[in-house]
Amino acid sequence: MYLHIVLMAPHAPIKPELASTLDHAFIRIRQECPGIERFEWVPNLSRSSARYSHALLSVFRSQEALDAYRESDAHQAMLEAITPHIQDIVVLDSVLEESLS
């Protein structure tokens, strides 16, 4: 399993219409990108990194599945929708040991 987390710092609070757009983008990604075990948009509840208010939390079956997702049209569509709203991101990619999944 392969863990992919993207912490996002928006320019302004996330508006409901962007959340709706992301919901549709995530549905498309799940339909078009094989090898996804988990893929969700979550709020960051940490008080110590409030600037990064949301995260994309995803688990892929393999590095190859993550690479295919990154190159997909569905991923590009999601990036086009969210990039204008995001000031900064932090990405974590790591092997997820079976005992942690």
N, C-alpha and C positions, 0 to 999 in steps of 0.2 A: 504494500500500500504506500501511497505517496501523498503527503500532506502539502497543501497549498493554501496559505493564508495571505490575504491582502488587506492591510489596515489602511483606511482612507480618512484623510482630513479634508472635509469639504470647505469651500469658500464661505458658505452660509449654511444654516440648518437645512437638512434634506427636506424638500417639500413633498407632499403626498403624490403629486403627479409624477415626480421622478421615481418614487417608490413603485408606483404602478407600472411605469415603463420598465423598470428593472425586473419586476415580477414576470412580465411577458418575455423579457430577454432570457431570464433564467429558465423558463419553461422551454424556450427554443433550444437553449444550450443542452438541457437534459435530453431533449428529443434527438438532437443532431450529433451529439458527441458521446460515443461509446466509452465505457471505462470509468464513468463517474459513479462513485459510491455515495458521495454526499456533496451537496452544493447549495449553500444558503447564504443569505444576507442577514447579518446579525448586528445588533447595536453593541457598542463597546461600553460596558458598565463600569469600567475602571475609572476611579477618581484621579489616578496619577497620569493618565494619558488622554485627557478629555478632548484634546485637539483631534485625535483619531477617533471619530465618533461612531464609525461603522467598519465592518469587516466582511470580506467574502471568505467564508470558511468552506473549504472543499477537500475532498479525499478522492484520489484517483487510484485505480487498480495498479497503475505502473507509471514510470517516467514517460513511456511512449504515449500513454493515454493523455497525460498532461500536455505533452508536446503537440499532439494532434488537436487538443482543445485550443491551445494558444494560436494555432494556425487556422482555425475554423472561421467560416463566415459569421457564425453565430457569436463567437467571441469578439470579432471585429465590430459587429453591430452593437454589442453591449458597451464596448469601449467608446464608440462614437456617442452613445447616449449619456455616458457618465463622465467622460473626460472633461467637458467644459465646467463641470460642477466641483471638480476635485482639485485642491491646492497641492496636495502631497500624498504619496503612498509609501508604504513599507511592505515589502514582500518577504515571506518566509516560505521556502520550499525545503522539505525534509522527508526522509524515509520515516514512515510510521510503522513502528514495530507491531507485529500482530498482537502482542500482549496489551497494547494500548488502544487497539481499534474496537 
